[in-house]
Amino acid sequence: MLYHLFNLLDKQYNIVGAGLFQYSTFRAALTFIVSMLIATLIGKRIIVKLEKLQIGEEIRDLGLLGQEDKRGTPTMGGIIMIVAILIPILLFAQLNNVYIWLIILTVVMMGGIGFIDDYVKVFKKDKDGIKGKYKIIAQIVLGIIVGAVLYTHEDVRVKDFERVYFYKIEANGNINWNTPSKTEVFKKGRNVEVVENGYYVTHDTKSFKTNVPFLKDNLLDYSSFLKPFTNDYAKWGWIVFIPIVIFIITAVSNAANLTDGIDGLASGISAINMLTLGLFAFVSGNIVLADYLNILYIPDSGEILIACAAIVGACVGFLWYNAYPASVFMGDTGSLMLGGVIATIAIMIRKELLIPVMCGIFLAENVSVVLQVYYFKFTRKIYGEPRRMFLMTPIHHHFQKAGYHESRIVIRFWIVNIMLAVLAIITLKVR
């Protein structure tokens, strides 16, 4: 809203300072501050309200140190994060941007299914919450929507480009027109974007290309998987693309849900991941930086930086109350939402193949559960009795069982995730 207001004030009335709202970095800074303030200022009120409604956490006896101290701690704190995310986005983002509306949809949809799950746990006294299939259905529906919009919407484009100098000014002041003129390029139906030392000639394409980390030729076209089956494979790329989107959203949202097991872990990890995605969004939406880094240039994707700033601010503000000893838990309301929006943003900026690196902690939490289950079944079949690979899963509980204090586990997991985030950023040039 404010973006459009200040844009009008700048163009119509030339008000001093109004033009700052044209810069995504300026709006991102404001978004972060406002989001963090909303989370910290309204957080206490929401916590008090949750306490009055007796929305407390039911603790299962897992034999973990200090778990009884958590009994009765208000849950469903993800409401704080959702409010702190949506308000700044609506205030500072370009509301005519398709990426922004996909992010809003993801926050509302995944936050909604998480809220229902928490509601069943708290008020219906069902520790298992809603059936897992309903969560999966919601994630599949979201994946279909995100994939279909990215495939069909006119504003979702990848731009192929080349840098062209249309003229050169000689030392004597004469202009050398040995290169094509700007007018000639326009007549050929191609777009021209002006930069400091020349122009970028661009051509819009609708493609399923994505960036592949660590590879020199770092582009992968999902539709190419259909080459053996049809000559018109580019037309049918959605058959591959949409199932991949569904899988990524389902996997990351569930992994974030598993990570939300000790105070401050999921919110801190999510903040780090969002900072990384915000950087990727900024460079992907800037034609000069995309050219320099040799990555896909995605017009209008730079606006995603605003949403990333809102989510980081909400996570940091929520940590005010969620750090050990937590005054509130985010519940599935927050964890499913955070995982879903991380996956959606990564897909939009074509960095989904970096998720195993960038979200390495999420991956470790997920894999630990899978390995434990299969090892349990395997050893029961081989030895007649089940054995465990880990003391307890998800893996953060393994370290708790080993005697580590949860605050130490959280800080060390943060450190590991920061290193993984740096590694993910390095892939922009190292390949």
C-alpha positions in Angstrom: 0.0 0.0 0.0 2.6 2.5 1.1 4.8 1.7 -2.0 2.0 2.7 -4.3 1.1 5.8 -2.2 4.7 7.1 -2.2 5.2 6.2 -5.8 2.2 8.5 -6.6 3.5 11.2 -4.3 6.9 11.1 -6.0 5.5 11.2 -9.6 2.7 13.7 -9.1 4.0 16.0 -6.4 7.8 15.3 -6.4 7.8 15.1 -2.6 11.4 14.9 -1.1 12.2 11.4 0.0 9.2 9.7 -1.6 11.4 8.2 -4.3 13.2 6.1 -1.7 10.3 3.7 -1.9 11.4 2.7 -5.4 14.4 1.0 -3.9 13.7 -2.6 -2.7 16.6 -2.4 -0.2 15.1 0.6 1.5 11.7 -1.0 1.8 13.2 -4.3 2.9 14.9 -2.5 5.8 11.7 -0.8 6.8 9.8 -4.2 6.5 12.3 -5.9 8.8 12.0 -3.3 11.5 8.2 -3.1 11.4 7.9 -6.9 11.3 10.2 -7.3 14.3 8.4 -4.6 16.2 5.0 -6.1 15.5 6.2 -9.5 16.7 7.7 -8.2 19.9 4.9 -5.6 20.7 1.9 -7.8 20.0 3.6 -11.0 21.1 3.1 -10.4 24.8 -0.6 -9.6 24.4 -1.2 -12.7 22.3 0.7 -14.9 24.8 -1.4 -13.5 27.7 -4.5 -14.2 25.6 -3.4 -17.8 24.9 -2.7 -18.3 28.6 -6.2 -17.1 29.5 -7.7 -19.5 27.0 -5.5 -22.2 28.6 -3.9 -23.0 25.3 -0.9 -24.8 26.8 1.4 -27.4 25.5 0.7 -31.1 26.4 4.0 -32.7 27.1 4.6 -36.4 26.3 6.9 -38.2 28.6 10.0 -38.6 26.4 12.5 -38.8 29.3 14.1 -35.5 28.3 15.7 -33.2 30.8 13.6 -30.2 31.7 10.5 -31.3 29.6 8.2 -31.0 32.6 9.1 -27.3 32.9 7.6 -26.8 29.5 4.2 -28.2 30.5 1.5 -25.6 30.1 3.6 -23.2 28.0 1.3 -21.5 25.5 1.4 -22.9 21.9 -0.1 -21.7 18.6 2.4 -18.8 18.8 2.7 -19.0 15.1 -0.2 -16.6 15.0 2.3 -13.9 16.1 4.5 -14.7 13.2 1.7 -14.7 10.6 0.5 -11.3 11.7 4.1 -9.9 11.8 4.6 -11.2 8.2 1.4 -10.2 6.5 1.0 -6.6 7.8 4.5 -5.4 6.6 4.2 -7.2 3.3 0.9 -5.5 2.6 2.4 -2.1 3.7 5.7 -2.1 1.8 5.5 -4.6 -1.1 4.3 -4.1 -4.6 0.8 -5.6 -4.5 0.6 -6.1 -8.2 3.5 -8.6 -8.1 2.5 -12.2 -8.6 5.4 -13.5 -6.4 4.1 -11.5 -3.5 0.6 -12.9 -3.7 2.0 -16.5 -4.0 3.9 -15.9 -0.8 0.8 -14.4 1.0 -1.2 -17.5 -0.2 1.5 -19.8 1.2 1.6 -18.1 4.6 -2.2 -18.1 4.9 -2.8 -21.6 3.6 0.0 -23.4 5.5 -0.5 -21.3 8.6 -4.2 -22.2 8.4 -3.7 -25.9 8.2 -1.2 -25.7 11.1 -3.7 -23.7 13.1 -6.4 -26.4 12.6 -3.9 -29.0 13.7 -2.9 -27.1 16.9 -6.6 -26.4 17.6 -7.4 -30.2 17.5 -4.4 -30.9 19.8 -5.3 -28.3 22.4 -9.1 -28.1 22.4 -10.0 -31.6 21.3 -7.3 -33.1 23.5 -6.0 -35.2 20.6 -2.2 -35.3 20.8 -1.9 -36.5 17.2 -3.8 -33.5 15.8 -5.5 -33.8 12.5 -4.8 -36.9 10.3 -1.5 -36.6 8.4 -3.3 -37.2 5.1 -5.1 -33.9 5.5 -1.8 -32.1 5.9 -0.5 -33.8 2.8 -3.6 -32.9 0.8 -3.1 -29.2 1.8 0.5 -29.3 0.8 -0.3 -31.0 -2.5 -3.0 -28.4 -3.3 -0.6 -25.6 -2.5 2.0 -27.2 -4.7 -0.4 -27.5 -7.6 -1.4 -23.8 -7.2 2.2 -22.6 -7.0 3.3 -24.8 -9.9 0.3 -23.8 -12.1 0.7 -20.1 -11.5 4.4 -20.2 -12.2 3.7 -22.0 -15.4 0.8 -20.0 -16.7 1.1 -16.5 -15.4 2.3 -13.9 -17.9 4.5 -12.1 -15.4 6.5 -15.1 -14.5 9.3 -15.1 -17.0 13.0 -15.9 -17.4 14.9 -13.4 -19.5 17.7 -14.4 -21.9 20.0 -11.5 -22.4 23.1 -10.2 -24.0 25.0 -7.0 -23.4 25.2 -4.7 -26.4 27.0 -1.4 -26.9 25.0 0.5 -29.5 27.6 3.3 -30.1 31.0 4.4 -29.0 32.1 8.0 -28.5 35.5 8.6 -30.1 38.1 10.8 -28.5 37.3 13.6 -31.0 33.7 13.5 -29.9 32.4 11.7 -33.0 30.0 8.8 -32.5 30.9 5.5 -34.0 27.8 3.7 -35.2 29.4 0.4 -36.2 27.2 -1.4 -33.8 23.3 -1.6 -34.3 21.3 1.4 -33.2 18.8 1.2 -30.4 16.0 1.9 -32.9 17.0 -1.1 -35.1 16.9 -3.4 -32.1 13.4 -2.2 -31.2 12.2 -2.8 -34.8 13.3 -6.4 -34.4 10.9 -6.7 -31.5 13.5 -7.1 -28.7 13.5 -5.3 -25.4 16.3 -3.0 -24.3 17.2 -2.3 -20.7 19.6 0.7 -20.2 22.7 0.2 -17.9 25.6 2.6 -17.2 27.9 1.6 -20.1 25.5 0.3 -22.6 22.3 -1.8 -22.9 21.0 -5.2 -22.3 19.1 -6.7 -25.1 16.6 -9.1 -23.6 14.2 -11.7 -24.7 11.4 -13.1 -22.5 11.0 -16.8 -22.3 8.7 -19.1 -20.6 10.8 -22.0 -19.4 11.3 -24.6 -16.7 15.0 -23.8 -16.4 16.6 -23.8 -12.9 20.1 -23.1 -11.5 22.1 -26.2 -10.6 24.7 -25.6 -7.9 28.4 -26.6 -8.3 28.1 -27.3 -12.0 29.9 -25.1 -14.6 27.0 -25.3 -17.1 24.6 -24.5 -14.2 21.2 -24.7 -16.0 18.7 -27.6 -15.9 15.5 -27.6 -17.9 12.9 -29.8 -16.3 11.1 -30.3 -19.6 14.3 -31.9 -21.0 13.4 -35.1 -19.1 10.6 -35.6 -21.6 12.9 -35.5 -24.6 12.9 -39.3 -25.1 9.1 -39.3 -25.2 8.1 -36.4 -27.4 9.6 -33.8 -29.8 7.3 -31.2 -28.3 8.7 -31.7 -24.9 8.9 -28.0 -23.9 5.1 -27.8 -24.1 4.6 -30.6 -21.6 7.3 -29.5 -19.1 4.6 -28.9 -16.4 4.2 -32.7 -16.1 7.6 -32.8 -14.5 7.6 -29.4 -12.9 4.4 -29.5 -10.9 5.2 -32.8 -9.1 8.6 -31.5 -8.2 7.0 -28.4 -6.7 4.6 -30.6 -4.7 7.5 -32.7 -3.4 9.6 -29.8 -2.4 6.8 -28.0 -0.6 5.7 -31.1 1.2 9.3 -32.1 2.2 10.4 -28.7 3.5 7.2 -27.9 5.4 7.3 -31.3 7.2 11.0 -30.9 7.8 10.5 -27.5 9.4 7.7 -29.1 11.5 10.1 -31.8 12.8 12.8 -29.2 13.6 10.4 -27.3 15.9 11.2 -29.4 18.9 13.3 -27.2 21.2 13.2 -23.6 22.2 14.3 -21.2 19.4 15.6 -23.8 17.0 13.1 -23.6 14.1 12.7 -19.8 14.3 16.4 -19.2 14.2 17.1 -21.7 11.4 14.3 -20.2 9.4 15.6 -16.6 9.8 19.0 -17.7 8.5 17.5 -19.5 5.5 15.3 -16.5 4.7 18.3 -14.1 4.8 20.0 -16.4 2.3 16.9 -16.5 0.0 16.5 -12.8 0.3 20.0 -12.3 -1.1 19.3 -14.8 -3.9 16.1 -13.0 -4.8 17.9 -9.6 -4.9 20.6 -10.8 -7.3 18.1 -12.8 -9.5 15.9 -9.7 -10.0 18.9 -7.4 -10.9 20.0 -7.8 -14.5 23.5 -6.5 -13.9 24.2 -8.8 -10.9 22.5 -11.8 -12.7 24.9 -11.2 -15.7 27.9 -10.9 -13.4 27.1 -14.1 -11.5 25.9 -16.0 -14.6 22.6 -16.9 -13.1 19.0 -16.7 -14.4 17.6 -13.2 -14.6 14.0 -13.3 -13.3 12.2 -9.9 -13.8 10.3 -8.6 -10.7 11.7 -11.4 -8.5 13.7 -8.7 -6.6 10.4 -7.8 -4.8 10.6 -11.2 -3.0 13.3 -9.5 -0.9 10.5 -7.6 0.9 8.7 -10.8 1.9 12.0 -12.3 3.0 12.7 -9.3 5.2 9.2 -9.6 6.8 9.8 -13.3 7.6 13.2 -12.6 9.1 11.9 -9.8 11.2 9.0 -12.0 12.4 11.4 -14.8 13.3 13.7 -12.5 15.2 10.9 -10.8 17.0 9.4 -14.2 17.9 12.7 -15.3 19.3 12.2 -12.6 22.0 9.7 -14.9 23.5 10.7 -18.3 22.0 14.4 -18.4 23.1 15.2 -20.6 26.0 13.3 -20.8 28.3 10.4 -20.2 25.9 7.3 -18.2 26.9 5.5 -19.5 23.9 5.8 -22.2 21.2 5.1 -21.6 17.6 3.2 -24.9 17.1 2.3 -26.3 13.7 0.8 -22.9 13.0 4.3 -21.5 12.6 6.4 -24.4 11.6 4.3 -25.6 8.7 4.0 -22.1 7.5 7.7 -21.4 7.6 8.7 -24.5 5.8 6.1 -24.0 3.1 7.1 -20.4 2.4 10.8 -21.3 2.4 10.1 -23.9 -0.3 7.8 -21.6 -2.3 10.4 -18.8 -2.4 13.2 -21.1 -3.4 11.1 -22.5 -6.3 10.2 -19.0 -7.5 13.8 -17.8 -7.7 15.0 -21.1 -9.2 17.1 -22.1 -6.2 15.2 -25.2 -5.1 18.1 -27.5 -5.9 20.1 -25.6 -3.3 17.6 -26.5 -0.5 19.6 -29.6 0.6 22.6 -27.3 1.2 20.9 -24.2 2.5 18.4 -26.1 4.6 20.8 -28.7 5.7 19.5 -28.8 9.3 16.0 -29.4 8.0 17.3 -32.2 5.9 19.2 -33.7 8.8 16.1 -33.7 11.0 14.0 -35.3 8.3 16.6 -37.9 7.3 17.2 -38.9 11.0 13.6 -39.8 11.4 13.5 -41.8 8.2 16.8 -43.7 9.0 15.6 -44.4 12.5 12.3 -45.9 11.3 13.9 -48.1 8.6 16.8 -49.2 10.9 14.3 -50.1 13.5 12.4 -52.3 11.1 15.5 -53.8 9.6 17.1 -54.8 12.9 13.8 -56.3 14.1 13.7 -58.5 11.0 17.4 -59.5 11.2 18.0 -59.8 15.0 14.4 -60.5 16.2 14.4 -57.3 18.2 14.5 -53.7 17.1 17.6 -51.5 17.6 18.0 -47.8 17.3 20.5 -45.8 15.2 20.0 -42.7 17.3 19.1 -42.3 20.9 16.0 -40.5 19.8 14.7 -38.6 16.7 14.5 -36.0 15.4 18.2 -35.7 15.7 18.1 -32.7 18.1 16.5 -35.0 20.7 19.5 -37.4 20.2 21.8 -34.7 21.5 19.4 -34.0 24.4 19.5 -37.7 25.3 23.3 -37.5 25.1 23.3 -34.9 27.9 23.6 -31.6 25.9 21.6 -28.7 27.1 19.0 -27.5 24.6 20.3 -24.0 24.4 23.8 -25.4 23.4 22.2 -27.6 20.8 20.3 -24.7 19.3 23.3 -22.4 19.1 25.4 -25.1 17.5 22.7 -25.9 15.0 22.5 -22.2 14.2 26.3 -22.1 13.6 26.1 -25.1 11.3 23.3 -23.6 9.3 25.1 -20.3 9.0 28.1 -22.2 7.5 25.7 -24.0 5.1 24.1 -20.7 4.1 27.5 -19.3 3.3 28.3 -22.4 1.2 25.0 -21.9 -0.7 26.0 -18.3 -1.4 29.4 -19.3 -2.6 27.8 -21.5 -5.3 26.9 -18.3 -7.0 30.5 -18.0 -8.3 32.2 -21.3 -7.4 31.3 -23.8 -10.2 
